[in-house]
Amino acid sequence: MSNFMSIDEVMKNDMLRDFVTTQPKNVDPNSTSFMYYVRALFRKAMSIYEFDNIPDNWDYDYFISVLLSQGFITVTDTALGVLPLRCGISGINVYNHPTTVIIANPVLGNLERTIDEDCTLIKIAFDYRGIMDTVYRYATLLSECDSSISVNLMNSKVAFIGLVESKAQANSMKAMYDMISKGEPAVFVKGSQINSDTILYNHVKENFVASDIQILKRKIMSEFLTEIGVNNANTDKKERLTDNEVEANDSEIQLNGGYWLENIQEGIEKTNEMFGLNISVKLKNTTNTEGEIDNVNISTAI
């Protein structure tokens, strides 16, 4: 198996190295949580577009996942019909755009096509980059929140710390704590073993910040949804936005979602023209019947 890492893998590793430094010894590392959020955030991004008249022989999940993760996908005629395929790009024209796609498919073999002559290239951005840097960034932030919550929950179990001078005294303290934990109605120890100088109390309630971190997670998720062009109820109930603030947020959302959509639509139009298709795409669930932008409730999104 090749040891070559893709650009996405390198980007993910760099992001983790920058954000994830020290790990609490007894708290599960971020890897599982990070990958969970990568999948969850990418799944949300996949769901914001609504395509109509996709050919029956196209695998839609393959099409949209390659387009968003890689940043582009080619459509060309093959022995199996007109298909969207993962590809590499090469060549350069006067505007620094690629001129050729190279396809390496396990069924179709190696193919080379010329863009706008015998294939089209659908992209989401001018730099032919996908959204994985955005997904990795917010997945890292959310997994860091989970790590902090885990640490806080672990620390909340420690109600007090006993100071001892010998192993025997430590064993006595442990036995006393075991009896209390088991619900013994009365526990008796030597008076010299327990006093205000030998017990340090952890103020569990005052140090419990997991609920605040949960609110922070909602704000991070809201920021991600805004960045991919999804309007959302991005404030706590305590907050009230002015009309100007709401309009500014809506404008940012429309800019973010509209930019990717315009690039995709441009590629779809060229594909329709070249191969006689009738595909269309729009943003899903972003406007209601009155033409106003609908909100996504982020409290149920994480």
ABEGO torsion letter per residue (X at the ends): XBABBBAAAAAAAAAAAAABBBBBAABBBAAAAAAAAAAAAAAAAAAABBBBGBBAABBAAAAAAAAAAAGBBBBBBBAAEBBBBBBBBBEBBAAGBBABBBBBBAAAEBBBBBBGAABBBBBABAAGBBAAAAAAAAAAAAAAAAAAAAAAAAAAABABBBBBABAAAAAAAAAAAAAAAAGBABBBBBAAABBAAABBBBBAAAABAAAAAAAAAAAAAAAAAAAAGBBBBABBAABBBBAAAAAAAAAAAAAAAAAAAAAAAAAAAAAAAAAGBABBBBBBGABBAAGBBBBBBAAAAX
